[in-house]
Amino acid sequence: MIHDHAFLRELVAMKDEIGVVSLYVTADPRLEASVKPGWEILLRNELDTLREQVSGWPDRMRRATVLEHLDGLEPDIAQLVDPAVSGLGRALFAPVCTDDIHQTTLQVPVGTSAVLESTAYVRPMISAMATSAPAGIAVVSRDGVRLIDYRYGLAEDVYQSTFDLVIEDWRKMRGPSSPNTGQGSSTQYDKFQRRVDENLGRYLHSVTPEISNRVGSLRWTDVLLVGDARVTAILAEALHPLEVVQIDKIIDTLTPTEVIAHVSDALTQVRVRRDIALIQRTNDAALAGGRGVLGLGQTLALLNEGRVDCLLLDENGEWQGGRGPDGRLYPTGQVPPAVEAVDEPDLGERMIERALESGAEVTILHHEAATELADHDGVGALLRW
């Protein structure tokens, strides 16, 4: 399954007059037990809380319908928490009034929750996706180039090329030129090494179209070049103006998963820098009176008008507000006097839904980067106009 904004828009389009059950569980191996895995206990506790909430509803018919639906989901819940099933982060979405059940997995944590709302609950999913956006890792050495595709916790080799040294009379060039002195040998070796470096440079330039094409076709958000700094520098120059990050590590013999373990901290910092750059772009546009806005109130006003192109939210942000009869969203304390609004205790989820429904993108900001928005409620947006 492709996890992208189109996938998220399909989720928020999942609506039901009574509600959509959204279940998330992280099958953390550290919580595994001999009888019942710890992640199942956590999810069962969340389900018990949900059942208690529903049992307090005054409408007997709606109450009975939801409780019956939850009972009917038991086989699917059992599969969701099954230790034998692959997937670290697991999610299930089930509208109450239909038999449709949608399940998906990521190889990154999604937390544990059981929610019933009018639409699928997507914030845990989009937050998890933000931690592991598609990236390309080029493992570079004097033997060749390997490309690894990494997305949402999964890593796999997608391309490998070998550097074949072709130099005429290379054996003669490596040997001594004179039996009577070492000077000639050193000169010949230096000449040979220069030819090797020249060939390596041409080889690295020859693979740049492959990397550039993968950036487009695989939608890599970030590109990392890993290897000896002298070699990655050549490839980085060849890829210019494509922005890449160079990491000076020799890990060309490792598996894709092992490579990711070695560069995980670098990937996190790349995300932080990318988020900070996006915030700065938004801030500059807002200060110039252009296509940028900061703060909850102004962002909601323009989100209501469908003008938001990219919504920025602090991953740790919590917002409350209200929703008017026409669906417009308001911050707490800013509902117009003539509007009878219902409370929205999870305004972050409503903002995400509104953005996705209007075709906008949503960026969940790493908490280190989000400090740049601390004076603006942890909210901002780039605008269409």
Secondary structure, 3 states (H helix, E strand, C coil): CCCCHHHHHHHHCCEEEEEEEEEEEECCHHHCCCCCCHHHHHHHHHHHHHHHHHHCCCCHHHHHHHHHHHHHCHHHHHHHCCCCCCCCEEEEEEECCCCCCEEEEECCCCCCEEEEEEECCCHHHHHHHHCCCCEEEEEEECCEEEEEEEECCEEEEEEEEECCCCCCCHHHHHCCCCCCCCHHHHHHHHHHHHHHHHHHHHHHHHHHHHHHHHHHHCCCCEEEEEECHHHHHHHHHHHCCCCCEEECCCCCCCCHHHHHHHHHHHHHHHHHHHHHHHHHHHHHHHHCCCCEEECHHHHHHHHHCCCEEEEEEECCCCCCEEECCCCCEEECCCCCCCCCCEEECCHHHHHHHHHHHCCCEEEEECHHHHHHHHHHCCEEEEECC
